[in-house]
């Protein structure tokens, strides 16, 4: 009698949970897929496939960052030779409602240690106050006033390029809050005379007054290591940072034609790479850039960046592969792949989420894999971080990283690939005495 009772109990349990002959469902299939309880093999196979695909994608994001972080430890390719003839430079400073900073930035640019006869400071003023315009007119610079129903930086730059003659060798673009260190224009000129048509300077934080600006500055420097120096070391094009770069004047005029959206720097970069123009990174040409100082402005800025990320990932994915197979355009393919990667902070979040599900499903191999990925991603960030950031202030700022991560998740959720409206990030009157 006893054996019979045991048999009945087993059959009863099995009848509630799965079809005879099939394995018992896992935690995920039993609790998250109740309608497929009788198909646990199918559910478990599907879940396993999704885990494998997701793990592979995240692992690729990790190794991409790690490889170029390691590369950034080596010396960049391409020698810069000394040339006595300075290039003639149009220094473009576009601004939208930048009344609080643009006058001091223009004054700093005019004092720059480059032969005065070989560069012009050109301020492109969109929606400036009359007082600001009067102050700018009193300075020895070229002031170009523009106005649009929907303002973008690209529209301002294109409007200015149409009014300028072709006597310039280089167009150098600064944001209205950027300050150049001594010698930047000379270094850009030397690189140009050495054969580089497009030169990206080393953009770094101008301010670090609070944890948000410190983390933003740290993010910029990690990007400099991975996306710019690391790429140049292996012969790939540097990323364009949005400002603090120079481009051969006629090439810039032609490449900017037809660009009028909110992500003009990424559109310009894609256009240059399609033309197979290599972008050189000048590590020792430092341009100071104001970092966001609160979570609200970080949300505005990052939602704009995420929108551009989504847009270019969808628009150029197949174009990049087609150009690679037809023209062997490795730079454009690399940029295409780059646009499909998770942002660095989101990569950490994805790893933690994957580890959480690994615990739920009891997949010890996956849990070990996520631990390895987290360690390697941490190593990549450590290698890409300049030594000057290894301070108590940075450690203190890292404690607020979870709050910043919430803001970034919010920005990723509200961003739209089709966003066309320009969202302005305000700047403040910070210390501009860098020269």
N, C-alpha and C positions, 0 to 999 in steps of 0.2 A: 504493500500500500504506500509505503513511504516513497519509493522511486516514482510511482505514478503521480503523486502530488507534485513532486519536483518537476516532472515533465510538463504537467498542466500549467504550472506557474511560469515556466519558461516560454511555453507557447503563448500564454496570455500576454506576457510582456512584449514579446516579439510582435504579436498582432496589433498592439497599440503603437509600435514604433517603426516597423519596417516590414517589407514583404519577406516571406520565408526565403532564406538563401542569400540575402543581401546583408552587408555589414551594418552595424548600428551607426546612425548618423553622428556626425561630429557636433561640437558645440554650435558652430556657425550654422550648419545646415538644419539643426533641430530647432534653434531659437530664432534665427533670422530668415529662414526659408520654410515656414510651416506648411505651405501649400505643396511643397515638393518633398515632404518627409519620406514618401514611398519611393522617391527617386534619389536617394542619398548618394549613389555612385555618380550620377550626373551632376548633382550640386557640388560634391567634393571635387570632381574633376574641373568644373568651371571655376570654382574658387581657387584651386591650385594654379590653374592657368593664369588667372588674374594676378595672383601673388607673384608668379614667375615673371610675367610681363612687367608689372609695376617695379619689382625688385631690379630687373634688368635695366629699366629706364632710369631709376634713381642711381643705380651703380654707375651708369654711363655719365650722369651729371657729376657724380663724385670724382670719377677718374678724369674727366675733362678738366675740372678745376685743379685737381692734384697735379696733373701733367704740366700744365702751364704755370702753376705755382712753383714747381721745381725748376722749370726753365727760366723763371724770372730771377733765379739766383745767379745766373751766368751773365756774361757781358753781351750786350746787344750787337747785332751784326751791323755792318755799314760804317765805314770811317768817314769822318767829317774833316775836310781839308780847309786850311786857312786861305781865304780869298780877300784881296785888298779892296775890290770893288763892291761897295754895299748895294744890296738890292733895293729898288724903290718900292716902298711899302704903303699900301692904303690900310690904315688901322681902323677897322669898322667897329663901332660901339652902338649896336641897336638897343633901344630901351622902350618899354611900355609902362608909363606912369612911374618912372624911376626917379622922381624928383628928389628923394632923400639921399641918393648916393651918386647920381651921374655926374654932378659938377666936380666933386672931389676926385672921382675916378678919371675924368677928363684932364684935370689938372695934373694928376700923377702921370698920366700917359704923355702929356706934353713935356714933362720933366725927364722923360726916359733917356738913358744914356746911349742914344743912337744919333748919328749925324742928322741934324734937324732938316737939312735940305733934302734928305732921302726918305722922309715919311710924313704923311699927313694924318692927323687925327680927325676922323669923320664920325660925328655923333648923329644917329638916325633917331629922331624924336617922334614918338607916337603918344599922343595924349599927355603931353607935358604941360605944367602950369606956366602961365605967362612969366612969372618971376624967374623960373628955372630957365626958360628960353632966353630971357634977357641976360642972365648970368653967362650962359653959354655963348651968346653973341659977343660978349666982351672978351672972350678968349680967342687966341690965334688958332682956330680950328674951323673945319667945314661943318656947318649945321644943315642937316636935311630934315625938314619937317614932313611927316606923312600922316595920313588919316585913312582909316578903313572902317567899313560897317562891321566887319569881323576881323579883328587884328590878329596877326601872327608874326612871328619873328621872320619867317621866310618872306612874307610880303614886304616887310620893311627892308630887308636886305636886297631883294630884287629891285625895289624902287630906287634904292641908292645906287646899285650897280648900273642902272640905265642912265643915271646922270653923270657918272664918272667917265673920264676919258681913259684910253688904253695905254697911258704912259707908265702905269705901274707894273712892276714885275710880280708882286705878291699881294694877295688880300689876306689880312690877318684879322680874325674875328674874336672880339672879347664880349662878354656879357657886361651889363651896366654896373656890375658890382665887382668886376675882376681887377686885380692889381698885379702888374708884372714886376718880377724881381729884376734887378739890374742885369743887363746883358741879354735879355730874352730875345729882343728883335735882332741883335747881332748873331745870336746862335741860330735863329730861324733863317737869317740871310745866308750864313755859312752852310747850313744844311741844304738850302735851296741851290746855292752855287755848286754844291757837291753832287747835284743830280737828283735830289728828292723833290718831287712836285708837291707833295702834301706832307705837312709836318704837324704832329700833335705834341703840344707841350705837356709838361708835368703839372697838372692841375691839382692843387692841394687846398686844405681848409684854411680860410682866413680867420675863422673864429672857432673857439671851443669853450664857450662860456657856460654850457650846461650839458647834461647827459645826451640830449637829442643831437646837438651839434657835434659832440664828440663821436657818437656812433655813426653819424652821417659822414664825418671826416674819415673815420676808420674804413667805412664802406668804400669811399672814394679811393683810398690808398690801396686797398685789396684789389679793386678793379684796375688800378694802374699796374699792379704787378701781374695779374692774370691776363687781362684783356689787352694790355698794351705792351709792356716790356716782355712778358713771357712769349707773346706771339711774335714780336720782332726777333727774338733770339733764334727762333726756328725758321725765320724767313717769311712768316705770314704778316699780313697787314695789321697794324694797330687799330684799335677801336677809336672812333672820334668821340670825345668827351662832351661835345655840345658847344664848347667855347675854348679859347686858348689854343687855337690852331691856325696854321697858315696854309694857303693853297695858291698855286700859280694863278695869276689874275684871270687870264682868259679862260683857263680850265674851270675856275670857280664860277665865272659868269655863265658859261655854257651849261655846266652841271646843275646850277641852281634854277635854270629855266624850267618852268613847269612844276616846280616845287612850291607849294603854298600852304601846306598843312601844318599841324602843330608839332610834328616831329621832324623838323627840317634837317637836323643833324643826322638822323638815321637814314632819311631819304637820300641825303647827299652822300653818305657813306656807301649805300647800296649802288648809287649811280656811279661813283668812282670805282667801286669794285667790279661793276659790270664792264667798265672800260679797262679793267685790269691795271689800275693805277695803285701802286703800293703806298701805304700810309706809314710814314716813319715816325717813331716815338722818340722825343728828345727828353730824356730823364732829367737832365741838369738845367733845363729851361723851365723855371718854376713860375706858375701863375696862380695867385691866390684867389679863391672862390668862396663866397659866403655860403655857409651851410645852414639848413633850416634849423629853427630854434625851438619849435614846439610841435606837438603831435598833430595839431590841426593843419599846419603848413606841410608837414611830412605826408599827411593823407592826401592833400591836394597834389603835391608833386609826384608821389609814387603812383597814384591812380592814373596820372597822365603818362607816366613811364610804362605802367602795365598795359595801358591802352595801345601804346606804340608796340610793345612786345607782342601782344596778341595779333595786331594788325600785320606786322611784318612776318610773323610766323605763318599766318594763313596765306598771305599774298605771295611770298617768294619761296615757299618750300619747294615746289616743283620746278620753279625757275632756276634755283640754285643747282639742283641735280642735273637739269637739262644743259645748263652752261658748263657744268663740270664735264659731262660726257662729250659735248660738242666742241668745247674750246679749252678743256683742261683748266678751268678757272677754279683753282683750289681755294682762293681767298673768298669768293662769293659762296662756295659750298660751305666753307667754315662758318661764314656769317649766317648762312641759312640754318645750320645746325645749332649755332649759338642762340638763335632766336627761339628754338624749340626747347631749350633747357629751362629747368626751374631756376628762378633767382636763388642766390646762395642761401639766404635766410629761409626760404621756403623749402630748400633741399633738406635742411636740418629738420624742419617740421615734418616733412614727408617720411624721413627715416624713423622719427619717433612714432608716427602713426603706424608705420609698417611693423615696428617692434611691438606695439600694443596689440595688433591683430595676431602677431606671431604668438604672443602669450595666450590670447583667447583660444586659438586653434591648437595650441600645444605643439607647434612646429619648432622644435629646438634648433634645427638646421637654419631656418629662416631667422630665428632670434640671434644666432651666432653671426649670421651674415649682416644683420642690421647693426650689430655691435662693431663689426669690422668697418662697415661703411661710415658709421658715426665717427670712429677713430680716424679714418683716413680723411674725412671731410674736415675734421678739427685740425689735423696735421696740415692740410692744404691751406686753411685760413691762417694758421700760425706761420707757415713759410712765407705767405704773401703779405704778412703784416710787417711794416718797417719797425726797426728796433726802437724808434722814438715813441712808439705807442705802448711799449712794455713799461707802463707806469701804474701807480696807485689810482690815478684819475681814470684811466681806461678800465681798470678792474672794477672801480665803483660804477662806471657807466654800464658795464656788462651786466650788473645786477638788475638794471632796468630793461634789459633786452626782451624779456617776455612781454612787457607792455608795448614795446616797439613792434614786436612780432604781431600782436593783436591788431595794431594799426595797419601793418602791411597786409594782413589777411583781409581786413576791411577794404583796403585799397584795391586788392586783387579782385574782390567780389563786385565792387561797384564800377570797375573799369570796363569799358566797352571797346571792341576792336574798331568800331565805326565812329568813335568820338572825333568830332571836328571842331568843337568849340574850344578856344584857348582858355586855359585856367591859369591865371597869373599867380606866381609865388612872390609875395612881397619881400623886399629887401630893406635893410635898416642901415642907419648911418653908423657904421662900425669904424674901428681904427683903420685908416687907409695909409698910414705912414709906414710903408713897407720898403720904400726905396732908399 
